Amino acid sequence: MYACSFVARTAPWVGGTALLLLFGCQDQAPEPEFARVGNRYQLRVSGTGSKLGGVVTSERGGISCTIAPGGASSGKCEQGYKSTAIVTLHIAPASGATFTVVSGNCPPSPENVLACIIPMTRDEVVIINFNQQTNVVSLTITGGAAGDGTVSSSPAGIACSINGGIATGTGCSANYTLNTPVTLTATALTGSYLKEWAGGNCQTVGTGVGKNSGNCSVTLAQSTSVVVSFDKPAN
């Protein structure tokens, strides 16, 4: 790539002065490639430490990784994505297996307990362990929006306070026997209302949205996370 410039100067001449135009070009370094197409980051999935197996796929395509018992992986387990991409990994444990994300920035999806979401802001390595499912699973409550409220359960175990959209206290997670049906009751505090449910299929069966309280029934076929969002009316 070249940059060119013109310079005007005067010079003495018989009977007066003359205008001279000086022309010159200089070689310049080309524009970096990333400035035109954007950074790309690599996402790699690993099953290191797994005792059982499963399959991990990406919603945006590219990842289709099979984890075998013992942790060996095969298939397409690495893919590059643009820096602006948000990648959802779908996780399918083999029969009798459950999974845990043991390493990597892949928080659970509020809409699907068998998925996690990765914002591609750097190279990421996500390690997912597939191990034997036990008869004990966990139920975890997290908050959303900016309101205040409480969440309780029947059978007992969940007694969670949500303040400013953040779940606090030890009562926001509890263990139950596999396949236990649990009814959650969300109650908004004064000045707040129940905005929405997400996770555990509560986004479709949760009641009371837009009101002071509501319920959702969850059957714990596996460890499950439910988001309860309280919000405050606009001024």
Secondary structure, DSSP 8 states (H G I E B T S, - for coil): -EEEEEEEEEEEETTEEEEEEEEEEEE-----HHHHH--EEEEEEE-TT-SS-EEEEETTSS-EEEE-TTS-EEEE-EEEEETT-EEEEEEEE-TTEEEEEEESS--EETTEEEEEEEE-SS-EEEEEEEEE--SEEEEEEEEESS--EEEEEESS--EEEEETTEEESGGGEEEEETT-EEEEEEEE-TT-EEEEEESTTHHHH---TTSSEEEEEEE-SS-EEEEEEEE----
